[in-house]
Amino acid sequence: MTAWLLATLHLLALGLGLGAVWVRARAFDAGSSGVPLRRALAADNVWGIAALLWISTGLLRAFGGYEKGTAYYLQSDAFLAKMGLLGVILLLELWPMVTLVGVRIRRAASLDASRARAFARISDMEAVLVVVMVFLATAMARGMGF
């Protein structure tokens, strides 16, 4: 029952996160009309919550004894590639995360347009990487390697 619940939450976090990072990218990509900061921050909140849920359930599934076992995951090239992409996403997210935390602390009303464009591109890259991670996850679940 716990394994099923963890798998369900893991997949729900995927959908939630992918939608949120896409909405965040579109908000930052508003162009000359200005950045709808409120929408970008709301989407960023959902992206962060989804990431926490996704990572925590993933760790429990891989290393908590609820799924196929740690050895299965660590010997899988697809799993290792998936974790590498997660690392890339986390690195890409550092600049937007730090900046947006600062925006929240200062209660800023706007964001520099050049940063907004960069954050839109970063969010787009993260969305693509999440989709690639899904391909790797399905390969891993079927025992496929490279």
N, C-alpha and C positions, 0 to 999 in steps of 0.2 A: 504494500500500500504506500509506504514512504517513497519507494523508488518511482512509482507511478506519479505521485504528487510532485516530486522533484523534477521529473521529466516534463510534466505539464507546465510547471512554473518556468522552467528553463525555456521552453518553446514560446510561452506567452511573453516572456521578457524579450525574446528575439523580435517578435512582431511589434511590440511596444517600442523597443529601441530603434528598430529600423524606421518605423513611421516617424518617431520623434526626431531622429537625426536628419531625415528628409525634410520635415517641416522646418527645422532649424536652418537648414541650408537655404530653403526658399525664402525664409524671413530675412536672412542676411543678404540674399541676392536681390533685394527689392530695388537696388540701383538708385537712380536719381530721386525716386520718391521718398527716400529715407528708409532707414532700417526700422521696421516695426519691432522695437526692442522688447516690448512686453511679450509679443508672440515668440520671439527668439528665446527669451529667458524662460518662458513657460515650457517650450519644447526642450530646452536645455535641461530643465528640471526633470522632465520625463526621461530624457536620454540618460541622465545620471542615475535615476532610480532603476531604470531597466538594466544599466550596466552593473550596478550593485547586485541586483537580483540574479542576473545572468551569470556573473562571476561566482557568486556564493553558491548557487545551485550547481554550477559546473564543477566547482571544487568538491562539493559533497558527492556528486555523481561519480567523479573520476577517482577520488581518493578517500571517500568515506565508507566504502564497502557496500554501496547501494546498487551498483551496476555490475559491469563485467569484471571489475577488479583493476587495481592500479597497474599491474603488469601488462594487461591488455592495452591500456591506453599508452603507456610509455614505450611499448614496442611498435606502436602504430605511426608510420610516417605521416599519415593524414592528420592524426592528432597533434603531432609535433609541429606540422606546418600550420595547423589551425591556431595553436598557441603562439607561434611566431607572428601570425597576422594579428592576434589579439595584442601582442606586444607593440606592433606597429601602430595599431589604433590608439593604444594608451599613450604612446609617444606623440602621435599627431594631436591628441586631445590636450596635451599639457598647456600649450599657448592659449587656446580658447578658454580652457577651464580657469586658468589663473586670471586671465583678463575679465572673464564674466563674473568671477567671484569678486574682483575689484569693483566692477560696475555695480554689483549688488551692495557691497559695503558702502560705496560712495553715494548710492542711490542716484546714479547718473541717469540723465534723461535721454542720452544719445550715445552713439558709438562712432568713432572715426570710420568714415566710409571705406578707406583703404583696408582697414582691419576687417570690416564686415565682408568685403569681397573675398579676402583671404580665408576668413572663417567659413564662408559659403563653400569655397573650393575644398577646404579641409573636411567639412561635413560631407560633401559629395564623395570624396575619397573614402571616408570612413564607411559610408553606405555601401559602396562597391566592395570594400573589404569584408563587410558583414555578409554580403551575398556570397562571396567566394568562400567564406567560412562555412556557410550552409552546404555548399558543394563538398567541402572537405569532411564535414560532419556526416553527411550521408554516405560518403565513401568509407569513412571509418566504421560506421555502424554495420556496413556490409563486409568488413574485413578486407577492403581493397587498399592496396599500397601503391607506391609509385615505382 
